[in-house]
Amino acid sequence: MRSFIFAAALCLVAGGVSATETQCKGNEKNLETYLKMHDVLFMQRDSSRVLEFYAPQFVSHNNDAGGAGAETRTAESMKPMWIDSKKNQPDRIMINELILCAGDLVIARVTMQGTQTGPLFGMPATNKKYSTTATDIYRFKDGKVVERWGNNDGIGMLSQLGLLLPFAQMQAAREEKK
């Protein structure tokens, strides 16, 4: 079993994100790539730069939308996620709480905060604020993400936005149509 090396605990300070401690011996390049990717794709949401950080095809174990398993995705297929979130949650920030490195992996625990000012999952804006957490694991090869595991507290987010029941009703209606 690989031992995890504590890489960095990051906190939000007045001017932006600052590392409180960084220990990523042997993994500095992957940590540097992750931090740049976090800023460009998840904070700025500049989807035009996705190929700087993701391989053209990668394996996704993303359970954010439910279900399990792995699928091959294209980096280009990720663009709508950043475009929509920038449009629907323009004030959203993602704060790195903890980053661990192990071999070719970077594991990040983040807190996401924002306001839903546009449609989300086909439901109208609530203009409510939310704060939720997520954990993502990225496997890097040649400086690019080639595999990703992701989980977030979508139920917590929907609950805070007052969308939990409407979302459940929408999902049930979809199932009935099948």
Beta strands, then each sheet from edge to edge (+ up, - down):
strand 1: 5-13
strand 2: 16-22
strand 3: 54-62
strand 4: 71-74
strand 5: 93-102
strand 6: 105-115
strand 7: 129-141
strand 8: 144-152
sheet 1: 2+ 1- 5+ 6- 7+ 8- 3- 4+
end
